[in-house]
Amino acid sequence: MIQIFNLLIAADFSPEVTNNSAVGMIGSFIAAALLIVIPATAFLIFVSQKDSLDRAPASRRR
């Protein structure tokens, strides 16, 4: 672990480069949430609610 840390220090990345990289990473996380996680969650909630309504009358008939 110390060797990796020394390698990063020796690489001498500028603060601007690391800041831009961090902003890009956070932007990727936000984009993934908007494009994948939120629609998938909404779809699964919709399907589970629809399924529970379809099963309710069948359970009353027994």
C-alpha positions, 0 to 999 in steps of 0.5 A: 500500500505504501508503494502505491502511495509513493507512486502517486506522489511521484506521479505529481498530478496537478490539483486541477487534473484530480479535481476534474477527475473527481467531478467526472466520477461524481457526474457518472454516478449521478448519470447512472442513477438518473438513467438506470437506477431510478427508472428500474426502481419505478418499473419494479414498484409499478409491477409489484403494485399491479401484481398485488392487485391481481392476486387479491381477488384470487386469495378471497375466492379460496 
